[in-house]
Structures are given as C-alpha cells and as structure tokens.
Amino acid sequence: MSFSIGIVGLPNAGKSSLFNAVTKKSAAVSPHPFTTIDPNVGMVPITDPNLEKLQKIYSAKKTVPAHITLVDVAGLIKGAHKGEGLGNRFLSHIRPLDAVALVLRGFSDTSVSLSNNRLDPLDELSVLETELILSDLEVTENAWKKRERAYKLGEKGVREEAETLLKVLEPLRQGKPARFASLYKEEEELIKSFSLITLKPTFYVVNIDEKYISESDYPFKKEIETVALQNQTFAVPVSAKIESELAEMEDSDAEIFAQELGLTSWGITRMISAGFSTLNLITFYTGNEKEVRAWDLKKGSTALEAAGKIHSDMARGFIKAEVISSQQLLSCGSYSTAREKGLLRYEGKDYIVKNNDVILIKFNV
C-alpha cells in the first residue's frame, strides 16, 4: 500500500485543480466554496529514471514505479474544528493519512472568490493551522481526561500513554503543532493510534499566478518561507492553472509549452518530490524478466521490513537479502558482471536498506 498525502486548504485555494494536474483526473472544480464534499483519491507514480535503465539490465517486460496516494480534502473554514462547514467530517478525512500538503492561495484571479475578501496566504495558513491544532487539542484533551484518574492512582498500563499525551498537550496548549513535542520513538508509537493531524509531516504548496512560474520570486515568498522555517517545514510554489493545462496535453506538446513558458521543472513534480521527502522515504528496487519494480520505504527500515513490503511470506520466511546499489549494477551493465566482480553481497534481516538499493530476498515458507 502506498503512502498517502492529504491536499488541505481553504475553499478556492486550488486544491482540486492541483489534484487534477497531478493525478490527471477530473475532480469537480468551481469558483465557489464546497465543490468537494467527499475526498477525491488518486494514485500518482513517482518519476524514476532508474527504472528504464534497470529494465534493460533484466530484459524485463515492464516497469512498475513507486506510487504516492493523493487525497483532495474538502475546503476547511474558520471554526472547522467545531463542525463549521462540515469541518469535523472533513477533518476526519485527514486523520488516516500519512502527510499533509497545506495549499495556500497566492493567485489573484478575481473571478474566483477570495477567503475574507483579500489575498493573504499567511492569513490562510494561520486559519488552517489553528483549526488543525484546535482539533488535535480537543482529541488529546479528551484522551487525557479518560486516563487522568487512573494515571494519578498509578494504575498499571496507563503511565506511559498518559505521560505521552501530556507531552503532546504542551505545544498544543501553546497553539503549536503536536510535532513540536519531543517524543522518543516508543512514545511516537504510543501516540499513533490517536491519528493527530499536526503530528503528521507537513509542507506548504503555494498556488501562485502563472506570471511568476518562471521566476524565483513571488508575492509573500519571504514571509511564507520564514513561517515555514519556524514550523520546521518548507514551501513549494506551483501554478495549478498552468499545471492543469499541461496535464491535459500530449506529452510532446506539454514539453514544448513548458519550454515556451520558461519552466525548467514542473511544479507538480516538485510537489510530489516534496511529499516523498516530507514522508522521509527512500526507494529500493526488485527485478526479474517479468518486471522491474520500485518500492517506497521509510528511511531507516530494515531488510526484513523491505521483504514485508514486497510480500508477507517473504518477511515470514526471510533467510537473507542479496543486495547491490543500483549505481553499481548499472555501471556493470549486467547482473552476471556484478557477481563476477564480487559486488553482490548478502545481508541479514537487520540490514538498514539504503536509497536505490537493488534487493533480491531469499526466503523459505
């Protein structure tokens, strides 16, 4: 199952347009709020130049890229945590996801209604983060109240979870995201079941006017980047309008149009790369004559966890993993040459998988 990113913003920030551009789907787009009620979901392949090169090594029939799942969540408004504008329902769509992309309106098209009747992405960001923080605060406060008496009485099995909740409550009560809490790995596991939104990796996507797409500057850039730095994240500028137009074209025509616009890289590519980076993911590969496949995996994961990603039987019957870096394999030109040069190595279940490793799992069930 692929990792998931929620596209979250105020109404008319351009979320659905971005979703359509990235996934090449047709989510409803309108200049009026609340066009999206139920979330739109799409699978997005990760662009990977290594796949075609490895396909030649294996003489494989096809390639299968890694994917990220994008979820276009309905627009939030002020008071969403109290249920305003179906806010509680929309917030519930974010909780199961792995990461959040906060979309900020940076375009000035007057035909699309503005939140608060003015263009101010920083104000939008403040509203979004406040609603997410208040929603998490309510969830965490309720969870703490249910455990407070047992914790004070020293009941077994409550202490660790209750103390973790108190740690998370500290930044939330100060109006800061839960990810500002200093948690140990064990505490991170304990708090997972509460699905706190502000604990999730988060980055900003600024939907800018098309006239700024070939420039290094855009309105509010310095201010947004300053806030992003303070919140331990970063911002990616994208023009949803241009990206949507490019997505509707044939690949060759889109390339020509992008060159004419002065686009050195597509915004949606940067957005997906940002999501991959935010999720702290790496890529590893498997290959045979049928297919070469790219897999996403959390950085720091073991060979056993990589085996489980491929198939549960591989993890259950894990013996060892045959490993080589894709760079070494490609430089050799063939698997047999790599073996002759002694570049293939066997690793145990605790081996930490490196980015762009090529792995063959040996198992027995």
Secondary structure, 3 states (H helix, E strand, C coil): CCEEEEEEECCCCCHHHHHHHHHCCCCCCCCCCCCCCCCEEEEEECCCCHHHHHHHHHCCCEEECCEEEEEECCCCCCCHHHCHHHHHHHHHHHCCCCEEEEEEEECCCCCCCCHHHCCCHHHHHHHHHHHHHHHHHHHHHHHHHHHHHHHHCCCCCCHHHHHHHHHHHHHHHCCCCHHHCCCCHHHHHHHHHHCCHHHCCEEEEEEECHHHCCCCCCCCHHHHHHHHHHCCCCEEEECHHHHHHHHCCCHHHHHHHHHHHCCCCCHHHHHHHHHHHHCCEEEEEEECCCEEEEEEEECCCEHHHHHHHHCHHHHHCEEEEEEEEHHHHHHHCCHHHHHHCCCCEEECCCCECCCCEEEEEEECC
